[in-house]
Amino acid sequence: MLPTTDLTRATLRMRLGTIDLSTSNGRIVIDDPPMGAFSFVVPAVDLSAVQPGHYRVELLVFQPGNVKTVFTGSIDVAAGEKTPAQ
């Protein structure tokens, strides 16, 4: 099992292209703070604003008196299909 980061009293932040993902704006939700579990909750309309391409990403955790990088990496964004209006 991988080590976990306790996210109690933490805020998280990441940027993907032109959009900010954070606990402050609700695009990152901490599901189980002691276990370090979190989810990305990004509406499709927000993701559609990100142009296709290759993006470097870095997830930062801010806790009282500490800033930690949880991961760094890259994400490829491809153009997807648009859902027809209902």
Gaussian input, Z-matrix of N, CA and C with variables (Angstrom, degrees):
# hf/3-21g

backbone

0 1
 N
 C     1     B1
 C     2     B2     1     A1
 N     3     B3     2     A2     1     D1
 C     4     B4     3     A3     2     D2
 C     5     B5     4     A4     3     D3
 N     6     B6     5     A5     4     D4
 C     7     B7     6     A6     5     D5
 C     8     B8     7     A7     6     D6
 N     9     B9     8     A8     7     D7
 C    10    B10     9     A9     8     D8
 C    11    B11    10    A10     9     D9
 N    12    B12    11    A11    10    D10
 C    13    B13    12    A12    11    D11
 C    14    B14    13    A13    12    D12
 N    15    B15    14    A14    13    D13
 C    16    B16    15    A15    14    D14
 C    17    B17    16    A16    15    D15
 N    18    B18    17    A17    16    D16
 C    19    B19    18    A18    17    D17
 C    20    B20    19    A19    18    D18
 N    21    B21    20    A20    19    D19
 C    22    B22    21    A21    20    D20
 C    23    B23    22    A22    21    D21
 N    24    B24    23    A23    22    D22
 C    25    B25    24    A24    23    D23
 C    26    B26    25    A25    24    D24
 N    27    B27    26    A26    25    D25
 C    28    B28    27    A27    26    D26
 C    29    B29    28    A28    27    D27
 N    30    B30    29    A29    28    D28
 C    31    B31    30    A30    29    D29
 C    32    B32    31    A31    30    D30
 N    33    B33    32    A32    31    D31
 C    34    B34    33    A33    32    D32
 C    35    B35    34    A34    33    D33
 N    36    B36    35    A35    34    D34
 C    37    B37    36    A36    35    D35
 C    38    B38    37    A37    36    D36
 N    39    B39    38    A38    37    D37
 C    40    B40    39    A39    38    D38
 C    41    B41    40    A40    39    D39
 N    42    B42    41    A41    40    D40
 C    43    B43    42    A42    41    D41
 C    44    B44    43    A43    42    D42
 N    45    B45    44    A44    43    D43
 C    46    B46    45    A45    44    D44
 C    47    B47    46    A46    45    D45
 N    48    B48    47    A47    46    D46
 C    49    B49    48    A48    47    D47
 C    50    B50    49    A49    48    D48
 N    51    B51    50    A50    49    D49
 C    52    B52    51    A51    50    D50
 C    53    B53    52    A52    51    D51
 N    54    B54    53    A53    52    D52
 C    55    B55    54    A54    53    D53
 C    56    B56    55    A55    54    D54
 N    57    B57    56    A56    55    D55
 C    58    B58    57    A57    56    D56
 C    59    B59    58    A58    57    D57
 N    60    B60    59    A59    58    D58
 C    61    B61    60    A60    59    D59
 C    62    B62    61    A61    60    D60
 N    63    B63    62    A62    61    D61
 C    64    B64    63    A63    62    D62
 C    65    B65    64    A64    63    D63
 N    66    B66    65    A65    64    D64
 C    67    B67    66    A66    65    D65
 C    68    B68    67    A67    66    D66
 N    69    B69    68    A68    67    D67
 C    70    B70    69    A69    68    D68
 C    71    B71    70    A70    69    D69
 N    72    B72    71    A71    70    D70
 C    73    B73    72    A72    71    D71
 C    74    B74    73    A73    72    D72
 N    75    B75    74    A74    73    D73
 C    76    B76    75    A75    74    D74
 C    77    B77    76    A76    75    D75
 N    78    B78    77    A77    76    D76
 C    79    B79    78    A78    77    D77
 C    80    B80    79    A79    78    D78
 N    81    B81    80    A80    79    D79
 C    82    B82    81    A81    80    D80
 C    83    B83    82    A82    81    D81
 N    84    B84    83    A83    82    D82
 C    85    B85    84    A84    83    D83
 C    86    B86    85    A85    84    D84
 N    87    B87    86    A86    85    D85
 C    88    B88    87    A87    86    D86
 C    89    B89    88    A88    87    D87
 N    90    B90    89    A89    88    D88
 C    91    B91    90    A90    89    D89
 C    92    B92    91    A91    90    D90
 N    93    B93    92    A92    91    D91
 C    94    B94    93    A93    92    D92
 C    95    B95    94    A94    93    D93
 N    96    B96    95    A95    94    D94
 C    97    B97    96    A96    95    D95
 C    98    B98    97    A97    96    D96
 N    99    B99    98    A98    97    D97
 C   100   B100    99    A99    98    D98
 C   101   B101   100   A100    99    D99
 N   102   B102   101   A101   100   D100
 C   103   B103   102   A102   101   D101
 C   104   B104   103   A103   102   D102
 N   105   B105   104   A104   103   D103
 C   106   B106   105   A105   104   D104
 C   107   B107   106   A106   105   D105
 N   108   B108   107   A107   106   D106
 C   109   B109   108   A108   107   D107
 C   110   B110   109   A109   108   D108
 N   111   B111   110   A110   109   D109
 C   112   B112   111   A111   110   D110
 C   113   B113   112   A112   111   D111
 N   114   B114   113   A113   112   D112
 C   115   B115   114   A114   113   D113
 C   116   B116   115   A115   114   D114
 N   117   B117   116   A116   115   D115
 C   118   B118   117   A117   116   D116
 C   119   B119   118   A118   117   D117
 N   120   B120   119   A119   118   D118
 C   121   B121   120   A120   119   D119
 C   122   B122   121   A121   120   D120
 N   123   B123   122   A122   121   D121
 C   124   B124   123   A123   122   D122
 C   125   B125   124   A124   123   D123
 N   126   B126   125   A125   124   D124
 C   127   B127   126   A126   125   D125
 C   128   B128   127   A127   126   D126
 N   129   B129   128   A128   127   D127
 C   130   B130   129   A129   128   D128
 C   131   B131   130   A130   129   D129
 N   132   B132   131   A131   130   D130
 C   133   B133   132   A132   131   D131
 C   134   B134   133   A133   132   D132
 N   135   B135   134   A134   133   D133
 C   136   B136   135   A135   134   D134
 C   137   B137   136   A136   135   D135
 N   138   B138   137   A137   136   D136
 C   139   B139   138   A138   137   D137
 C   140   B140   139   A139   138   D138
 N   141   B141   140   A140   139   D139
 C   142   B142   141   A141   140   D140
 C   143   B143   142   A142   141   D141
 N   144   B144   143   A143   142   D142
 C   145   B145   144   A144   143   D143
 C   146   B146   145   A145   144   D144
 N   147   B147   146   A146   145   D145
 C   148   B148   147   A147   146   D146
 C   149   B149   148   A148   147   D147
 N   150   B150   149   A149   148   D148
 C   151   B151   150   A150   149   D149
 C   152   B152   151   A151   150   D150
 N   153   B153   152   A152   151   D151
 C   154   B154   153   A153   152   D152
 C   155   B155   154   A154   153   D153
 N   156   B156   155   A155   154   D154
 C   157   B157   156   A156   155   D155
 C   158   B158   157   A157   156   D156
 N   159   B159   158   A158   157   D157
 C   160   B160   159   A159   158   D158
 C   161   B161   160   A160   159   D159
 N   162   B162   161   A161   160   D160
 C   163   B163   162   A162   161   D161
 C   164   B164   163   A163   162   D162
 N   165   B165   164   A164   163   D163
 C   166   B166   165   A165   164   D164
 C   167   B167   166   A166   165   D165
 N   168   B168   167   A167   166   D166
 C   169   B169   168   A168   167   D167
 C   170   B170   169   A169   168   D168
 N   171   B171   170   A170   169   D169
 C   172   B172   171   A171   170   D170
 C   173   B173   172   A172   171   D171
 N   174   B174   173   A173   172   D172
 C   175   B175   174   A174   173   D173
 C   176   B176   175   A175   174   D174
 N   177   B177   176   A176   175   D175
 C   178   B178   177   A177   176   D176
 C   179   B179   178   A178   177   D177
 N   180   B180   179   A179   178   D178
 C   181   B181   180   A180   179   D179
 C   182   B182   181   A181   180   D180
 N   183   B183   182   A182   181   D181
 C   184   B184   183   A183   182   D182
 C   185   B185   184   A184   183   D183
 N   186   B186   185   A185   184   D184
 C   187   B187   186   A186   185   D185
 C   188   B188   187   A187   186   D186
 N   189   B189   188   A188   187   D187
 C   190   B190   189   A189   188   D188
 C   191   B191   190   A190   189   D189
 N   192   B192   191   A191   190   D190
 C   193   B193   192   A192   191   D191
 C   194   B194   193   A193   192   D192
 N   195   B195   194   A194   193   D193
 C   196   B196   195   A195   194   D194
 C   197   B197   196   A196   195   D195
 N   198   B198   197   A197   196   D196
 C   199   B199   198   A198   197   D197
 C   200   B200   199   A199   198   D198
 N   201   B201   200   A200   199   D199
 C   202   B202   201   A201   200   D200
 C   203   B203   202   A202   201   D201
 N   204   B204   203   A203   202   D202
 C   205   B205   204   A204   203   D203
 C   206   B206   205   A205   204   D204
 N   207   B207   206   A206   205   D205
 C   208   B208   207   A207   206   D206
 C   209   B209   208   A208   207   D207
 N   210   B210   209   A209   208   D208
 C   211   B211   210   A210   209   D209
 C   212   B212   211   A211   210   D210
 N   213   B213   212   A212   211   D211
 C   214   B214   213   A213   212   D212
 C   215   B215   214   A214   213   D213
 N   216   B216   215   A215   214   D214
 C   217   B217   216   A216   215   D215
 C   218   B218   217   A217   216   D216
 N   219   B219   218   A218   217   D217
 C   220   B220   219   A219   218   D218
 C   221   B221   220   A220   219   D219
 N   222   B222   221   A221   220   D220
 C   223   B223   222   A222   221   D221
 C   224   B224   223   A223   222   D222
 N   225   B225   224   A224   223   D223
 C   226   B226   225   A225   224   D224
 C   227   B227   226   A226   225   D225
 N   228   B228   227   A227   226   D226
 C   229   B229   228   A228   227   D227
 C   230   B230   229   A229   228   D228
 N   231   B231   230   A230   229   D229
 C   232   B232   231   A231   230   D230
 C   233   B233   232   A232   231   D231
 N   234   B234   233   A233   232   D232
 C   235   B235   234   A234   233   D233
 C   236   B236   235   A235   234   D234
 N   237   B237   236   A236   235   D235
 C   238   B238   237   A237   236   D236
 C   239   B239   238   A238   237   D237
 N   240   B240   239   A239   238   D238
 C   241   B241   240   A240   239   D239
 C   242   B242   241   A241   240   D240
 N   243   B243   242   A242   241   D241
 C   244   B244   243   A243   242   D242
 C   245   B245   244   A244   243   D243
 N   246   B246   245   A245   244   D244
 C   247   B247   246   A246   245   D245
 C   248   B248   247   A247   246   D246
 N   249   B249   248   A248   247   D247
 C   250   B250   249   A249   248   D248
 C   251   B251   250   A250   249   D249
 N   252   B252   251   A251   250   D250
 C   253   B253   252   A252   251   D251
 C   254   B254   253   A253   252   D252
 N   255   B255   254   A254   253   D253
 C   256   B256   255   A255   254   D254
 C   257   B257   256   A256   255   D255

   B1=1.4347
   B2=1.5307
   B3=1.3189
   B4=1.4498
   B5=1.5185
   B6=1.3347
   B7=1.4648
   B8=1.5239
   B9=1.3261
   B10=1.4603
   B11=1.5248
   B12=1.3157
   B13=1.4612
   B14=1.5210
   B15=1.3148
   B16=1.4579
   B17=1.5265
   B18=1.3192
   B19=1.4588
   B20=1.5291
   B21=1.3252
   B22=1.4587
   B23=1.5325
   B24=1.3443
   B25=1.4705
   B26=1.5242
   B27=1.3284
   B28=1.4663
   B29=1.5252
   B30=1.3155
   B31=1.4587
   B32=1.5216
   B33=1.3198
   B34=1.4542
   B35=1.5146
   B36=1.3437
   B37=1.4605
   B38=1.5237
   B39=1.3282
   B40=1.4600
   B41=1.5213
   B42=1.3169
   B43=1.4597
   B44=1.5244
   B45=1.3285
   B46=1.4649
   B47=1.5131
   B48=1.3150
   B49=1.4627
   B50=1.5130
   B51=1.3135
   B52=1.4641
   B53=1.5231
   B54=1.3318
   B55=1.4640
   B56=1.5330
   B57=1.3130
   B58=1.4605
   B59=1.5162
   B60=1.3092
   B61=1.4580
   B62=1.5151
   B63=1.3322
   B64=1.4606
   B65=1.5228
   B66=1.3202
   B67=1.4569
   B68=1.5208
   B69=1.3147
   B70=1.4695
   B71=1.5281
   B72=1.3396
   B73=1.4707
   B74=1.5306
   B75=1.3383
   B76=1.4621
   B77=1.5127
   B78=1.3296
   B79=1.4733
   B80=1.5294
   B81=1.3366
   B82=1.4631
   B83=1.5243
   B84=1.3196
   B85=1.4672
   B86=1.5264
   B87=1.3232
   B88=1.4669
   B89=1.5253
   B90=1.3281
   B91=1.4609
   B92=1.5247
   B93=1.3217
   B94=1.4652
   B95=1.5277
   B96=1.3391
   B97=1.4659
   B98=1.5340
   B99=1.3426
   B100=1.4663
   B101=1.5378
   B102=1.3303
   B103=1.4733
   B104=1.5264
   B105=1.3274
   B106=1.4614
   B107=1.5152
   B108=1.3228
   B109=1.4720
   B110=1.5260
   B111=1.3280
   B112=1.4558
   B113=1.5179
   B114=1.3336
   B115=1.4668
   B116=1.5137
   B117=1.3174
   B118=1.4598
   B119=1.5259
   B120=1.3216
   B121=1.4601
   B122=1.5250
   B123=1.3254
   B124=1.4599
   B125=1.5247
   B126=1.3310
   B127=1.4598
   B128=1.5386
   B129=1.3168
   B130=1.4634
   B131=1.5222
   B132=1.3273
   B133=1.4643
   B134=1.5304
   B135=1.3288
   B136=1.4612
   B137=1.5255
   B138=1.3289
   B139=1.4674
   B140=1.5207
   B141=1.3228
   B142=1.4642
   B143=1.5205
   B144=1.3342
   B145=1.4614
   B146=1.5265
   B147=1.3332
   B148=1.4640
   B149=1.5299
   B150=1.3096
   B151=1.4623
   B152=1.5300
   B153=1.3352
   B154=1.4632
   B155=1.5238
   B156=1.3145
   B157=1.4628
   B158=1.5126
   B159=1.3055
   B160=1.4575
   B161=1.5264
   B162=1.3241
   B163=1.4542
   B164=1.5236
   B165=1.3288
   B166=1.4592
   B167=1.5201
   B168=1.3228
   B169=1.4596
   B170=1.5275
   B171=1.3179
   B172=1.4496
   B173=1.5219
   B174=1.3223
   B175=1.4616
   B176=1.5216
   B177=1.3331
   B178=1.4584
   B179=1.5190
   B180=1.3401
   B181=1.4563
   B182=1.5289
   B183=1.3251
   B184=1.4596
   B185=1.5235
   B186=1.3385
   B187=1.4508
   B188=1.5244
   B189=1.3221
   B190=1.4617
   B191=1.5342
   B192=1.3291
   B193=1.4554
   B194=1.5157
   B195=1.3440
   B196=1.4646
   B197=1.5293
   B198=1.3261
   B199=1.4671
   B200=1.5186
   B201=1.3380
   B202=1.4619
   B203=1.5169
   B204=1.3135
   B205=1.4538
   B206=1.5167
   B207=1.3443
   B208=1.4639
   B209=1.5185
   B210=1.3310
   B211=1.4580
   B212=1.5162
   B213=1.3154
   B214=1.4575
   B215=1.5165
   B216=1.2864
   B217=1.4569
   B218=1.5047
   B219=1.2902
   B220=1.4623
   B221=1.5202
   B222=1.3214
   B223=1.4556
   B224=1.5156
   B225=1.3189
   B226=1.4631
   B227=1.5167
   B228=1.3146
   B229=1.4607
   B230=1.5249
   B231=1.3242
   B232=1.4673
   B233=1.5200
   B234=1.3085
   B235=1.4612
   B236=1.5154
   B237=1.3162
   B238=1.4531
   B239=1.5021
   B240=1.3158
   B241=1.4568
   B242=1.5116
   B243=1.2828
   B244=1.4581
   B245=1.5173
   B246=1.3152
   B247=1.4582
   B248=1.5159
   B249=1.3364
   B250=1.4723
   B251=1.5304
   B252=1.3029
   B253=1.4614
   B254=1.5286
   B255=1.3087
   B256=1.4784
   B257=1.5021
   A1=109.20
   A2=116.20
   A3=121.02
   A4=111.00
   A5=116.84
   A6=118.19
   A7=110.39
   A8=116.03
   A9=120.49
   A10=109.81
   A11=115.45
   A12=122.77
   A13=107.60
   A14=116.94
   A15=120.97
   A16=108.08
   A17=116.86
   A18=121.82
   A19=113.07
   A20=116.68
   A21=120.12
   A22=109.18
   A23=116.60
   A24=124.29
   A25=113.29
   A26=117.28
   A27=121.13
   A28=111.17
   A29=114.60
   A30=122.04
   A31=106.56
   A32=116.37
   A33=121.66
   A34=109.30
   A35=115.99
   A36=120.03
   A37=110.31
   A38=115.04
   A39=122.52
   A40=107.67
   A41=116.85
   A42=121.94
   A43=108.22
   A44=115.78
   A45=121.97
   A46=106.90
   A47=116.15
   A48=120.17
   A49=110.17
   A50=115.90
   A51=120.88
   A52=113.59
   A53=118.29
   A54=118.49
   A55=111.11
   A56=113.84
   A57=121.12
   A58=108.55
   A59=115.05
   A60=121.91
   A61=105.94
   A62=117.15
   A63=119.65
   A64=110.22
   A65=113.87
   A66=118.90
   A67=109.76
   A68=116.78
   A69=120.59
   A70=112.20
   A71=116.70
   A72=118.99
   A73=112.76
   A74=117.38
   A75=121.71
   A76=115.22
   A77=118.06
   A78=120.11
   A79=112.15
   A80=116.29
   A81=122.13
   A82=106.15
   A83=115.99
   A84=121.90
   A85=107.94
   A86=115.93
   A87=120.18
   A88=107.22
   A89=115.74
   A90=122.41
   A91=113.17
   A92=117.26
   A93=122.57
   A94=107.36
   A95=117.76
   A96=120.35
   A97=114.99
   A98=120.81
   A99=118.90
   A100=113.71
   A101=116.24
   A102=120.07
   A103=112.83
   A104=117.16
   A105=120.51
   A106=113.68
   A107=117.20
   A108=120.79
   A109=110.49
   A110=115.16
   A111=120.78
   A112=109.29
   A113=115.53
   A114=122.13
   A115=109.78
   A116=115.53
   A117=121.75
   A118=106.79
   A119=116.71
   A120=122.29
   A121=106.46
   A122=115.24
   A123=120.10
   A124=108.69
   A125=116.81
   A126=119.53
   A127=111.33
   A128=115.45
   A129=121.17
   A130=111.73
   A131=117.31
   A132=119.87
   A133=110.13
   A134=118.18
   A135=120.98
   A136=111.07
   A137=115.88
   A138=119.15
   A139=112.36
   A140=116.82
   A141=119.42
   A142=111.97
   A143=117.79
   A144=121.52
   A145=112.32
   A146=117.08
   A147=120.99
   A148=108.57
   A149=115.79
   A150=120.54
   A151=110.36
   A152=117.77
   A153=119.64
   A154=110.07
   A155=115.80
   A156=120.61
   A157=111.45
   A158=114.76
   A159=123.39
   A160=107.50
   A161=117.64
   A162=121.81
   A163=111.08
   A164=116.05
   A165=121.96
   A166=106.80
   A167=117.32
   A168=121.62
   A169=109.67
   A170=114.57
   A171=121.95
   A172=106.89
   A173=116.72
   A174=121.23
   A175=108.51
   A176=115.34
   A177=121.66
   A178=109.86
   A179=115.81
   A180=122.53
   A181=107.28
   A182=114.47
   A183=121.03
   A184=107.91
   A185=115.53
   A186=121.90
   A187=107.07
   A188=118.16
   A189=119.41
   A190=112.00
   A191=115.74
   A192=121.65
   A193=115.92
   A194=118.18
   A195=119.50
   A196=110.97
   A197=115.37
   A198=121.99
   A199=106.31
   A200=115.92
   A201=120.89
   A202=109.73
   A203=116.90
   A204=121.86
   A205=107.99
   A206=116.25
   A207=120.64
   A208=110.55
   A209=116.32
   A210=119.33
   A211=110.53
   A212=113.98
   A213=122.27
   A214=106.17
   A215=116.36
   A216=119.78
   A217=110.57
   A218=115.41
   A219=120.03
   A220=109.57
   A221=113.56
   A222=121.31
   A223=107.34
   A224=116.01
   A225=121.46
   A226=108.16
   A227=115.45
   A228=121.02
   A229=107.06
   A230=116.13
   A231=121.82
   A232=108.90
   A233=115.72
   A234=119.83
   A235=108.36
   A236=115.72
   A237=120.68
   A238=111.00
   A239=114.60
   A240=120.12
   A241=109.68
   A242=117.01
   A243=121.93
   A244=108.13
   A245=115.43
   A246=120.52
   A247=108.73
   A248=117.66
   A249=118.97
   A250=111.42
   A251=116.06
   A252=120.56
   A253=109.33
   A254=115.72
   A255=121.07
   A256=110.42
   D1=138.48
   D2=179.09
   D3=-74.02
   D4=149.86
   D5=176.34
   D6=-66.40
   D7=150.43
   D8=-179.53
   D9=-109.47
   D10=160.37
   D11=173.61
   D12=-112.25
   D13=118.75
   D14=178.00
   D15=-66.30
   D16=121.32
   D17=-176.42
   D18=-101.14
   D19=16.62
   D20=176.97
   D21=-60.32
   D22=130.33
   D23=-178.60
   D24=62.52
   D25=22.86
   D26=-178.31
   D27=-99.96
   D28=157.20
   D29=166.06
   D30=-123.59
   D31=146.69
   D32=-178.78
   D33=-119.52
   D34=149.71
   D35=179.68
   D36=-149.96
   D37=139.26
   D38=176.01
   D39=-151.04
   D40=149.93
   D41=176.70
   D42=-116.61
   D43=134.78
   D44=175.46
   D45=-127.29
   D46=105.18
   D47=-177.41
   D48=59.98
   D49=-117.76
   D50=-176.74
   D51=-96.10
   D52=0.79
   D53=-177.48
   D54=-112.68
   D55=144.69
   D56=175.39
   D57=-97.73
   D58=134.23
   D59=174.54
   D60=-112.70
   D61=125.81
   D62=179.91
   D63=-157.18
   D64=164.26
   D65=172.83
   D66=-70.15
   D67=-26.69
   D68=-179.66
   D69=-67.29
   D70=-36.60
   D71=-178.78
   D72=-100.40
   D73=5.95
   D74=174.48
   D75=81.00
   D76=3.29
   D77=179.05
   D78=-84.30
   D79=-11.75
   D80=168.71
   D81=-125.33
   D82=129.05
   D83=-179.46
   D84=-119.60
   D85=127.99
   D86=175.92
   D87=-85.05
   D88=112.61
   D89=-174.67
   D90=-83.77
   D91=-40.65
   D92=-178.30
   D93=-144.09
   D94=89.98
   D95=-173.57
   D96=-53.59
   D97=-50.09
   D98=-177.56
   D99=-61.55
   D100=-32.05
   D101=-179.87
   D102=-87.29
   D103=-7.38
   D104=178.80
   D105=77.43
   D106=20.80
   D107=-177.38
   D108=-87.37
   D109=133.35
   D110=177.77
   D111=-146.10
   D112=163.05
   D113=179.88
   D114=-132.45
   D115=151.11
   D116=170.50
   D117=-93.73
   D118=129.83
   D119=179.83
   D120=-127.88
   D121=90.53
   D122=-174.52
   D123=-122.34
   D124=114.90
   D125=179.32
   D126=-59.74
   D127=146.78
   D128=-179.31
   D129=-55.86
   D130=-36.37
   D131=-179.63
   D132=-62.63
   D133=-35.20
   D134=177.65
   D135=-70.88
   D136=-43.37
   D137=178.95
   D138=-64.50
   D139=-30.38
   D140=-179.72
   D141=-66.01
   D142=-16.66
   D143=178.05
   D144=-78.89
   D145=-13.21
   D146=179.87
   D147=-85.42
   D148=121.96
   D149=179.97
   D150=-69.96
   D151=143.72
   D152=175.64
   D153=-55.57
   D154=141.32
   D155=179.19
   D156=161.25
   D157=-173.42
   D158=-178.53
   D159=-106.22
   D160=122.93
   D161=-175.56
   D162=-123.25
   D163=136.30
   D164=169.74
   D165=-83.77
   D166=137.45
   D167=179.44
   D168=-130.41
   D169=155.26
   D170=178.47
   D171=-148.05
   D172=124.22
   D173=177.48
   D174=-97.77
   D175=121.53
   D176=-179.41
   D177=-107.79
   D178=140.66
   D179=175.40
   D180=-115.19
   D181=124.38
   D182=177.95
   D183=-108.22
   D184=121.29
   D185=174.47
   D186=-128.64
   D187=158.79
   D188=-177.61
   D189=-47.68
   D190=117.63
   D191=178.01
   D192=76.00
   D193=11.01
   D194=-174.49
   D195=-152.19
   D196=139.46
   D197=170.76
   D198=-126.04
   D199=130.77
   D200=-176.34
   D201=-132.64
   D202=138.20
   D203=172.62
   D204=-87.89
   D205=118.50
   D206=-178.88
   D207=-82.56
   D208=-43.96
   D209=174.15
   D210=-155.42
   D211=156.20
   D212=171.11
   D213=-130.57
   D214=152.14
   D215=179.35
   D216=176.54
   D217=-157.27
   D218=-179.95
   D219=-138.39
   D220=152.37
   D221=178.81
   D222=-132.46
   D223=132.81
   D224=173.15
   D225=-96.52
   D226=124.14
   D227=178.12
   D228=-104.28
   D229=125.08
   D230=178.50
   D231=-113.66
   D232=151.10
   D233=175.78
   D234=-66.31
   D235=134.29
   D236=-179.86
   D237=-111.03
   D238=179.97
   D239=177.71
   D240=-80.25
   D241=145.37
   D242=175.86
   D243=-90.91
   D244=137.99
   D245=177.29
   D246=-78.94
   D247=127.73
   D248=179.35
   D249=-63.73
   D250=147.34
   D251=178.18
   D252=-62.84
   D253=141.86
   D254=-179.07
   D255=-88.71

